[in-house]
Every structure is written in C-alpha cells, then in structure tokens.
Amino acid sequence: MDFKIALIKGDGIGPEIIDATVPVLEKVGKVYNHKFYFQEVLAGGCSIDKIGVPITDEALDVCRKSDAVMLGAVGGPKWDNLPGDKRPEVALFRLRGGLGLFTNIRPAILYDALRDACPLKPELADKGIDLVIIRELTGGIYFGERGRYIKDNVEVAYDTMPYSVHEIERIGRVAFEIARKRRKKLCSVDKANVLETSRLWRQVMHRLKEEYPDVEYSDMLVDNAAMQLVRAPYQFDVIVTENMFGDILSDEASIITGSIGMLPSASIGSTSFGMYEPIHGSAPDIAGRGIANPLATILSAAMMLRYSFNLEAEAQAVERAVADVLDNGYRTGDIKCENSIVVGTKEMSRLVCENIKKL
Ligand code: NAD
C-alpha cells in the first residue's frame, strides 16, 4: 500500500530523531511491501526564523492532505522571549486544533531491559508496566471560558471546565475500542465526587459500557488514580480521562517507566488521520551532537503504522526490533547502564533497521 507522511522535523534534536526514523519506515516498507512518501513541512522555531510565523496555512494544508504527520519537537531558548502567540508551541496548538485531533494516546511500557531505570521498588517493577493513557485533547479547562474580575477590591481569576455529551462520548468510544484490542480493561478517571463535568462524564461512560460488555470497566477518582499509578501500576490496561487530569497522569506514567527518550505518543481524531511525536521536547542541551535517543520517535512511527495505517503486524515488527536492540545491550547515553554498549542516534537507527523482520 502507499502512504503519504508529512514530516515536521522542528527544532533542537527534532531533525536528528526524524532523520533516524525515516530509514526505519523505509525498512518496514521494504519488508512488508509498502511505499511511504515523505513531504517535509516547516513548523516551530525554524519556521519563525525563515518565514516569521510558527506555522503557515499552507504548511497546515500539506499536513491535512497527508495520511499522517510525524513530528520531532519544536521550541528552544532562542524563541523563549517571544510573546505567547508568536512562540514555536503555537504550531502544536494549530496542528492539534486545526486537524481535529481530540484524542491523545500515550502508552507507558517498562521494557525488560530497562527495569533498572524504573524509579519504583524492584518488586513492583518486576510485575511489569504496560498501560495506555487516553487523554481528551481539545476540551475541558484548557479551552473553557476564563477571565479575571475585581470583587470587593480584590482581583479574582477563574477558569471553566465545560464538556458536552458529544465530546465525552467520542473519546469514550476511542478508549473502549483501544481496550478491546488490548487486555480489555478500561478505567475511567474523573472527580465525580466534586465536579459536575465529571458526573456527566461518568454518566456517559456508564451508558457506553453497556455497548462494550466484553470490556471490564471501572471508575476511579483522579486523586486515587495518581496514587495507584505509583502503588500498583500493573493493575492498569487502558485509562481514559479528561484533558487536565490526562496531562498530569500521563506525565506521572511516563516517569515510572524510566527515560523520557523512550516514550511515544499519538494524537488522533475521528478519522484514521493522526499526528505522531515523542513526548519529550527539543532537548536543546544535546542538539546537534548525534547522541539523542531516537527510540521514542521510532516507537511513535510504530503507533502511526497501527492507528493511522491499520498495519498491526508492521507496528509490532518495529516494537519487537526496538526491544531486541535493547535486549542485545545497545543504549543511547540517556538510558545507559552497567555493561551496556553506548551508541549514537544514527547507529541506534541502523540497529533497529537491522532487527526489523517479518513477523
Ligand atoms: P526536553 O524534553 O526537551 O528535555 C528534558 C531533558 O531530557 C533534557 O536534559 C534533554 O537532554 C533530555 N532528553 C529529552 N529528549 C531526549 C532524547 N530523545 N534523548 C536523550 N535525552 C533527551 O524538555 P525541556 O528541556 O523542558 O524543553 C526544551 C524545549 O522543548 C522547550 O523549548 C520546550 O518548550 C520544548 N518542548 C517541545 C515539545 C514538543 O515539541 N512537543 C514538548 C515539550 C517541550
């Protein structure tokens, strides 16, 4: 099959990690007989430098007309003092909003070979971590009405957290469908003991669970979920939650698996189109040195194969190749441990390519 992929290299280590991911996709194409067509799109600080804006309408249009977007990372100290609406991160908001990407999917997996990097007690790490957080991305308190006013001569600020039945239902369906393809367990996280939005959220989820009797469903309050993630992360398969809770819980889930350089993410909407990126930033401190860990981006490409192209075997082939390279002792500097063989970005990419086989 043929697929069109828009490539946003971005800033800092962005170009290095995207350049390390393209050969992996080309190898998958060769082994499984697919053709990937890549088109580069300018966004982030590099776009500000060249054209004066974080992303142009034309660039957005190229993304929209592709089957998927792969993003490195944007931003860096060079652009830190620009006003809010001119900063590189605006490109991310325009991409997510403009492309209707309302679901963020973040797996948190503890690889056997990286068990030592897990900050939890060894007996907990031994039970394994393999969960996915599904976060609503375009609603809730980050997008609700906000403002400031004066009451009794004192300044007051407020933010609101609106959610419609439609917004809850569409993210709920994505979560149930993903749970169905995994271990069939879904935990919906809310704050229904306090928030009206959460009570509506729970009501809609309970209606949906009747349609998915094969999925074991549970509710959990967000404060308990934050505790359970460090107390017994092995209990979770799929977690679904609203925007702000998901923002916080997905960062917590990332850190318990060890390195930020290992964690992929996907943002999808109501079609197969999606945007795929590592969860880390542009790492300006190591940019241009050839030492960045490309695995989070390579694993994001695996998510693209799974969620946008419906190529499950190909996605697993990439994930298996990454696990094999780690099992063979190869590490980039950020995940090195005793007796590991430290390699740079390009060599890590070459090793993953070498290990991709038809499953
Ligand atoms: P960061 O994730 O870029 O870096 C944090 C630390 O992790 C650094 O020490 C870095 O060297 C290390 N690190 C990150 N990715 C790595 C990798 N692949 N391999 C090895 N080490 C890696 O976070 P930050 O320093 O807070 O942010 C730097 C810039 O990135 C900022 O301008 C920020 O706004 C931007 N940012 C962009 C995105 C995005 O594009 N989606 C996300 C987060 C931050």
Residues whose N, C-alpha, C, O or C-beta is under 5 A from the ligand:
A	BS01	NAD	G72 A73 V74 G75 G76 P77 G261 P278 I279 H280 G281 S282 A283 P284 D285 I286 I291 A292 N293 D334
